[in-house]
Amino acid sequence: MFKRAMEMRDRLVLAEKIERLKHELFDYQYNMGVLILERNDLSSKCEELTQVVAEADEILKRQQVANVVTFGEAEMRVENLRRALDHGRKPVLDLEKALQETYEDFEKLKASSVREIAEIEAKKGEMEAKGWEVEENLQSASRKHARRIASFLS
């Protein structure tokens, strides 16, 4: 009878321990799921920011190409006006005025282009900073995940 009571007590202790371990396993699985969801969310944010940075790079490249073309056209206009002035096709005052307007347009365009490029580069810098922040968060989530797995396994 004493042996039976001991066996019964041992079974109860084992059942309680199994129940506690099941609960602990459930908690670990739940936390792992939360970490996986966080990691997936951070990964998608990182991908989005990478796309935004790539788009900003593409816009910057297109803007630079457009600026080169525009600058070339402006230089050709200036050169044509100089040739016309040299050949005396138009009165000198009209050519000087047109040349001055062209230079003003060119300087405005140049200032505008420089400003736009600076803005695009600033946005690119912001996006890269956000990308690094997301990357750090992703790494932090991965480290948490690894610690939880390690603590679960030990």
Secondary structure as the mmCIF struct_conf table of DSSP 4:
data_model
#
loop_
_struct_conf.conf_type_id
_struct_conf.id
_struct_conf.beg_label_comp_id
_struct_conf.beg_label_asym_id
_struct_conf.beg_label_seq_id
_struct_conf.end_label_comp_id
_struct_conf.end_label_asym_id
_struct_conf.end_label_seq_id
HELX_RH_AL_P HELX_RH_AL_P1 PHE A 2 HIS A 87
TURN_TY1_P TURN_TY1_P1 GLY A 88 GLY A 88
BEND BEND1 LYS A 90 LYS A 90
HELX_RH_AL_P HELX_RH_AL_P2 VAL A 92 LEU A 153
#
